[in-house]
Amino acid sequence: MSYFSLITRPFQEVLITNEGINTIQFLEATDGLINMFDLFNSPAFAVVQNDLKSNVQKIRTRYQTDPLANDTLQALLILETAEPKKPLATEALLWLTRGLDFTSSALHHSLLHPTEELDVSFRLSYDRTLSPHHSFFVRPMFYMAVKSMPWRQDFYQTIGMVDDVNLNDMQQWLDALKKIVLIIQAIFDANPDYTKLLV
């Protein structure tokens, strides 16, 4: 059994309709990804994990103010943008999406390059995704975290990537995650007003 077949809510099971991405299901699926970082057994990577957790909590807090009104990420963004105060959940979703893009890109790269160690895959992904949004002071922390990644073979055994069936589980999970990331990125690209109050 692979890690991806055991998590409570895989990204493949996040409901996506014409109204948008189901908020609580998206958060549950993201929890599954964040918990996977525990298997890295790396104190340095806790910086990345805690950042993701913090953003999930901000979105969940907003969702819980009115679960019906905030039932999709799209609805949540529209409602929060209409308020005069700084949109904390919107900012959290923006950064969470960047973090998910970083992680999914790194793991996908690792699947495509089985002879490459995880630190290489994650460093290349970081340079493409998160690094352009990070300050000169933040980047060294992430590079340190990336250098502390476990050996690829050890990590893959830990998450149950031992045969083609398990690798297919991982690929389907990553494909579903990437689809969600692309949808959210497109929302932000099409609606610059969502981030106009962010500094």
FENVENCOR-V789919 format. One record per residue. RES is the residue in one small letter. OMEGA is omega in degrees with one decimal (999 if undefined). NEAR is the number of other C-alpha atoms within 10 Angstrom. D_CENTER is the distance of its C-alpha to the mean C-alpha in Angstrom with 1 decimal. Layout:
((RES OMEGA NEAR D_CENTER) (RES OMEGA NEAR D_CENTER))
This chain:
((m 179.3 12 22.7) (s 176.2 20 19.3) (y -173.7 17 16.3) (f 177.2 25 14.7) (s -175.8 15 18.0) (l -177.5 10 18.1) (i -174.2 16 15.0) (t -177.0 12 16.0) (r 174.8 19 13.9) (p -179.1 24 12.4) (f 177.7 26 10.5) (q -176.4 16 14.0) (e 174.8 13 15.5) (v -176.8 20 13.6) (l 175.8 14 16.6) (i -178.8 16 16.7) (t 175.8 9 20.1) (n 179.4 5 22.1) (e 178.3 11 21.3) (g -179.0 15 17.5) (i -179.8 20 14.4) (n -172.6 18 15.3) (t -172.8 22 13.8) (i 177.2 20 14.4) (q 176.1 19 13.4) (f 180.0 22 9.9) (l 178.1 18 9.8) (e 179.3 19 11.5) (a 178.6 20 9.3) (t 174.4 21 6.2) (d 179.4 18 9.1) (g 176.9 18 9.9) (l -178.4 24 7.1) (i 180.0 20 7.8) (n 178.1 13 11.4) (m -179.0 17 11.4) (f 175.3 14 11.4) (d -177.4 13 14.7) (l 175.5 12 16.1) (f 179.1 18 15.9) (n -176.6 14 18.6) (s 177.6 16 18.2) (p -178.8 12 19.0) (a -178.8 18 17.9) (f 177.0 21 14.2) (a 177.3 15 14.4) (v 179.0 15 14.1) (v -178.1 18 10.5) (q -178.5 18 9.9) (n 177.3 12 12.1) (d 178.0 15 10.4) (l -179.8 23 7.2) (k -179.4 16 9.9) (s 179.7 13 12.0) (n 176.5 22 10.0) (v -178.1 22 9.5) (q 178.8 14 13.2) (k 178.5 16 14.3) (i -179.8 23 13.1) (r 178.2 18 14.6) (t 177.6 14 17.7) (r 179.7 17 18.2) (y -175.3 20 17.8) (q 175.8 13 20.4) (t 177.8 10 22.9) (d -176.1 11 23.6) (p -178.7 15 21.6) (l -178.7 11 23.8) (a -177.9 12 23.4) (n -172.4 23 19.6) (d 174.1 19 19.1) (t 177.4 22 16.9) (l 179.8 22 14.4) (q 179.2 16 17.0) (a 179.1 18 19.7) (l -179.5 21 18.0) (l -179.3 21 17.6) (i -177.5 15 21.2) (l -177.3 12 22.7) (e 179.4 18 21.2) (t -179.3 20 22.2) (a -178.8 11 25.7) (e -176.2 9 26.1) (p -176.4 8 27.7) (k 179.8 9 25.5) (k -176.5 15 22.4) (p -174.4 20 19.4) (l -179.9 18 17.3) (a 177.3 23 14.9) (t 177.3 24 14.7) (e 179.3 20 14.0) (a 179.4 19 11.3) (l 178.0 21 9.6) (l -179.0 17 10.3) (w 177.4 18 8.9) (l 179.1 21 5.7) (t 176.2 21 5.5) (r 178.4 21 6.9) (g 178.1 21 4.8) (l 176.9 21 2.2) (d 177.5 22 6.0) (f -176.2 21 7.3) (t -177.9 24 6.2) (s 179.0 22 7.1) (s -179.7 22 10.0) (a -179.0 22 11.2) (l 177.2 18 11.5) (h 177.5 18 13.0) (h 179.7 18 15.4) (s 177.3 19 16.3) (l -177.4 15 17.4) (l -177.1 10 19.4) (h -173.0 12 21.0) (p 178.3 11 22.1) (t -176.4 10 24.5) (e 179.5 14 22.0) (e -175.4 15 20.7) (l -177.6 25 17.1) (d 177.6 21 17.8) (v 179.9 16 18.9) (s -178.2 22 16.0) (f 178.2 26 13.5) (r 178.8 20 16.0) (l 179.1 16 16.5) (s 179.7 21 12.9) (y -179.5 23 12.8) (d -177.1 13 16.0) (r -168.8 14 14.9) (t -173.2 19 11.6) (l -173.5 18 11.5) (s -179.9 19 15.1) (p -177.8 11 16.8) (h -177.0 11 15.3) (h 178.8 12 16.3) (s 177.9 9 19.8) (f -177.0 10 22.3) (f -177.2 8 22.0) (v -175.3 11 18.3) (r 179.7 17 18.1) (p 178.5 13 20.3) (m -179.4 14 18.2) (f 177.7 21 15.3) (y 177.1 18 17.9) (m 178.9 15 19.4) (a -179.0 20 16.3) (v -179.7 22 15.9) (k -177.8 16 19.6) (s -179.4 17 19.4) (m 177.4 19 17.4) (p 173.9 17 19.5) (w -177.2 13 21.6) (r -177.5 17 20.0) (q 179.9 14 22.7) (d -178.9 12 22.3) (f -179.4 16 18.6) (y 176.0 17 19.1) (q -179.8 11 22.0) (t -178.1 15 20.2) (i 172.8 17 17.6) (g 178.4 17 20.6) (m -172.3 21 20.2) (v 178.3 14 24.0) (d -175.3 9 25.1) (d 178.7 9 24.4) (v 179.7 12 23.5) (n 177.9 19 20.7) (l 176.7 17 19.4) (n 175.2 14 19.6) (d -178.6 17 17.5) (m -179.4 22 14.7) (q 179.0 16 15.3) (q 178.1 16 15.3) (w 179.5 20 12.0) (l 178.9 21 10.4) (d 179.4 15 12.6) (a 177.7 17 11.6) (l -178.9 24 7.9) (k 177.8 20 9.2) (k -179.8 12 11.7) (i 179.0 21 9.6) (v -179.4 19 7.9) (l 178.5 12 11.6) (i -178.8 15 13.0) (i 177.7 20 11.3) (q 179.1 16 12.1) (a 178.3 11 15.5) (i 179.7 15 16.0) (f 178.9 16 15.7) (d -176.7 12 17.9) (a -175.6 10 20.4) (n -179.2 13 20.6) (p 178.2 9 21.1) (d -179.0 13 22.8) (y -174.7 20 19.5) (t -174.9 17 19.0) (k -179.5 11 22.7) (l 179.4 13 23.0) (l -179.7 11 20.2) (v 999 6 21.8))
